[in-house]
Amino acid sequence: AAPLITGAGMTMIAPSNTSPLLTSDLKGNPGTNHNTGYYRTSNNGLVVGEAMARFVYNELGLGAAATLHDGDPYSQSIAQAFADSFEALGGTVTAVTAVNKEDSDMLPVLTEVATGGPDSLFFPIFQPAGDFLAEQVHSVAGLEDVVLLTDAALLVDGFMSLPQSEGIYFSGPDLRFGGSANESTGRNAADLLATFEETYGESPSGPYWGHSYDATTLLLEAIKAASILDGGTLVIDRAGVRQHLNSVRDYGGIIGSISCDEFGDCGSQKVTVILHLDAGDIEASKDNIVFSFSP
């Protein structure tokens, strides 16, 4: 969608896309799928990959890791970011390989992974492939005790309620928002959650609700700044919307201080890792932070 929308001069802002290919390599070079006019409040996946690599190598003390992706830009880029960071730390990457997201039988690819003898496996993939992988992995010879790690794509209630999700480490955005308030509306995380629960009768099932709110208000502020009334007609300057977002510095969001760089990365770049202990008490697991990272 981004090439079509941005190609028409419009603006897209996303709360949960993390692939580095959509913005930059964080070294001043655009990603291969970067489109001018695309912005996000979520983290750049390079930070996620580095955070997980540091956690596995430095905190868990594990030196051999494999990673699985499903071939899409999000999954593959984060898996590769983890592998690159892990090797830079001194670890050995035994495999970087892909699953077919349509498959339910993960035994062939897991058997292939087992030949490398990894002591950890990072799989930033989606449901339902993640369901089957987590269910089958420990039945494979050589992977009986492998430590499992995944990313925010599976940090959702639908996966975390499954028994096979217990014992898995999850990376995700740092949700310790405290009293941080959105400067446009004055609302903080507690306000937002209360309204969500009152409206829908449940808590958000995924982690990017604060990022969604901040992305929405940023876009509305940009539209407001780029709008004029011309003879009773509202005129929105498309280039002006982008100009406003490009100028965002230290905007107070629920997720913290927000500044947009030249490639559209506006997120706080704060990552946490949780250990999921009980599929019957998901909220407790979401609070069970064992590692945090910020570049």
Residue pairs with C-beta under 8 A, 6 or more apart in sequence:
1 12
2 12
2 22
2 33
2 35
2 37
2 38
3 35
5 11
5 12
5 37
6 12
6 35
6 36
6 37
6 38
7 35
9 37
9 238
9 239
10 37
10 238
10 241
11 37
11 38
11 39
11 219
11 222
11 238
11 241
11 242
11 245
12 35
12 37
12 38
12 39
13 38
13 39
13 40
13 41
13 215
13 218
13 219
13 245
13 266
14 22
14 38
14 39
14 40
14 41
14 42
14 215
15 40
15 41
15 42
15 208
15 211
15 212
15 214
15 215
16 40
16 42
16 152
16 206
16 208
16 211
16 212
17 40
17 42
17 74
18 40
18 42
18 43
18 44
18 45
18 48
18 74
18 78
18 151
18 152
19 31
19 33
19 45
19 73
19 74
19 77
19 78
20 26
20 31
20 44
20 45
20 46
20 77
20 81
21 31
21 32
21 33
21 34
21 73
21 77
22 31
22 33
22 34
22 35
22 38
22 40
22 73
22 264
23 30
23 31
23 34
23 38
23 40
23 44
23 261
23 263
23 264
23 265
24 30
24 31
24 34
24 44
24 261
24 263
24 265
25 31
25 46
26 44
26 46
26 47
26 265
26 295
30 263
31 263
33 73
34 263
34 264
36 242
37 242
37 264
38 264
39 215
39 218
39 245
39 260
39 264
39 265
39 266
40 215
40 264
40 265
40 266
40 267
41 211
41 212
41 214
41 215
41 218
41 253
41 255
41 258
41 266
41 267
42 173
42 208
42 211
42 267
43 173
43 267
43 268
43 269
43 270
43 271
44 265
44 267
44 269
45 74
45 77
45 78
45 81
46 81
47 269
47 271
47 293
47 295
48 78
48 81
48 82
48 124
48 151
48 152
48 171
48 271
49 78
49 79
49 80
49 81
49 82
49 83
49 84
49 85
50 81
50 82
50 85
50 293
50 295
51 171
51 271
51 273
51 291
51 293
52 82
52 85
52 122
52 149
52 151
52 171
52 273
53 65
53 82
53 85
53 86
53 88
53 89
53 91
54 85
54 89
54 291
54 293
55 149
55 169
55 171
55 273
55 290
55 291
55 293
56 62
56 65
56 86
56 91
56 120
56 122
56 147
56 149
57 63
57 86
57 89
57 90
57 91
58 89
59 290
59 291
60 120
60 147
62 91
62 119
62 120
62 147
63 90
63 91
63 92
63 119
64 91
64 92
64 94
64 116
64 117
64 118
64 119
64 120
65 82
65 83
65 86
65 91
65 92
65 93
65 94
65 118
65 119
65 120
65 121
65 122
66 93
66 94
66 95
66 96
66 97
66 113
66 116
66 118
66 120
66 121
66 122
67 79
67 80
67 82
67 83
67 93
67 95
67 96
67 97
67 121
67 122
67 123
67 124
68 79
68 95
68 97
68 98
68 99
68 109
68 113
68 121
68 122
68 123
68 125
68 133
69 75
69 76
69 78
69 79
69 80
69 96
69 97
69 98
69 99
69 123
69 124
69 125
70 76
70 98
70 99
70 100
70 101
70 125
70 126
70 129
71 98
71 100
71 101
72 101
74 124
74 153
75 124
75 125
75 126
75 153
76 98
78 124
78 151
79 96
79 122
79 123
79 124
80 96
82 122
82 124
83 93
83 96
86 93
87 93
94 113
94 116
94 117
94 118
95 112
95 113
95 116
95 118
97 109
97 112
97 113
98 109
99 106
99 109
99 123
99 125
99 129
99 133
100 129
101 125
101 126
101 129
102 129
103 129
103 132
104 128
104 132
105 132
105 136
106 129
106 132
106 133
106 136
106 137
107 136
107 139
107 140
110 133
110 136
110 137
110 140
110 143
111 140
111 141
113 121
113 140
113 143
114 140
114 141
114 142
114 143
115 142
117 142
118 143
118 146
119 145
119 146
119 147
120 146
120 147
120 148
120 149
121 137
121 143
121 146
121 147
121 148
121 149
122 149
122 150
122 151
123 130
123 133
123 148
123 149
123 150
124 150
124 151
124 153
125 133
125 150
125 153
125 154
126 153
126 154
127 154
127 156
127 158
127 159
130 150
130 153
130 154
130 159
131 159
131 162
131 164
134 148
134 162
134 164
134 165
134 168
135 162
135 164
137 143
137 146
137 148
138 144
138 145
138 146
147 169
148 167
148 168
148 169
149 168
149 169
149 170
149 171
149 273
150 168
150 169
150 170
150 171
151 170
151 171
151 172
152 170
152 171
152 172
152 173
152 206
152 207
152 208
154 160
154 165
154 168
154 170
155 170
155 171
155 172
155 206
155 207
155 274
155 286
156 205
156 206
156 207
157 205
157 206
157 282
158 205
159 165
160 276
160 279
160 282
160 285
161 279
161 282
162 279
163 279
165 276
165 279
166 276
166 277
166 278
166 279
167 275
167 276
167 277
168 275
168 276
169 273
169 274
169 275
169 276
169 290
170 273
170 274
170 276
171 271
171 272
171 273
172 207
172 271
172 272
172 273
172 274
173 207
173 208
173 211
173 255
173 267
173 268
173 270
173 271
173 272
174 268
174 270
174 271
174 272
174 292
174 294
175 189
175 207
175 210
175 272
175 286
176 272
176 289
177 188
177 189
177 210
177 254
177 255
177 256
178 189
179 188
180 188
180 189
180 252
180 253
180 254
180 255
180 256
181 187
181 188
181 252
181 254
182 188
182 213
182 214
182 217
182 252
182 253
182 254
183 251
183 252
183 253
184 217
184 220
184 221
185 217
187 213
187 254
188 254
189 210
189 254
192 209
192 210
192 213
192 254
193 203
193 204
193 209
196 203
196 204
196 209
197 203
203 283
207 286
210 253
210 254
210 255
211 255
211 267
213 254
214 253
214 254
214 255
214 258
217 253
218 245
218 248
218 251
218 253
218 258
218 266
219 241
219 245
221 244
222 240
222 241
222 242
222 244
222 245
223 236
223 241
225 240
225 241
225 244
226 236
226 237
226 238
226 239
226 240
226 241
226 243
226 244
227 234
227 235
227 236
227 237
228 234
228 235
228 237
229 235
245 260
245 264
245 266
246 260
246 262
247 260
248 258
248 259
248 260
248 266
249 259
249 260
250 257
250 258
250 259
251 257
251 258
251 259
252 258
253 268
255 267
255 268
256 268
256 270
257 268
258 266
258 267
258 268
259 266
260 266
268 294
269 294
269 295
270 292
270 293
270 294
271 292
271 293
271 294
272 289
272 291
272 292
272 293
273 289
273 290
273 291
273 292
273 293
274 285
274 286
274 287
274 288
274 289
274 290
275 285
275 288
275 290
276 282
276 285
276 288
277 284
277 285
277 288
278 284
278 285
